[in-house]
Amino acid sequence: MAQSRLPTREEMDDRYDRFVRLLEQEHWGEFVAVSAEGNVLLSDSLLQAVRDARDRLDPDSIVFKVGERAVGHIR
């Protein structure tokens, strides 16, 4: 398995602004996993978002809570 590194604050902010902000109106409070390429997977729970990111996206995926800057990095 490839070793991933923690994303910088700027990378997290950029990914949120590019791929998550547009989801705020319809998906506020849901969780979203976002790959480095911009693939997104929405979930109702943090646990499911983490599992989806681990199983279906790349190792540098980030999980956000839509509408809040709650962030997690998936390895």
Secondary structure, 3 states (H helix, E strand, C coil): CCCCCCCCHHHHHHHHHHHHHHHHHHHCCCEEEECCCCCEEEECCHHHHHHHHHHHCCCCCEEEECCCCCEEECC
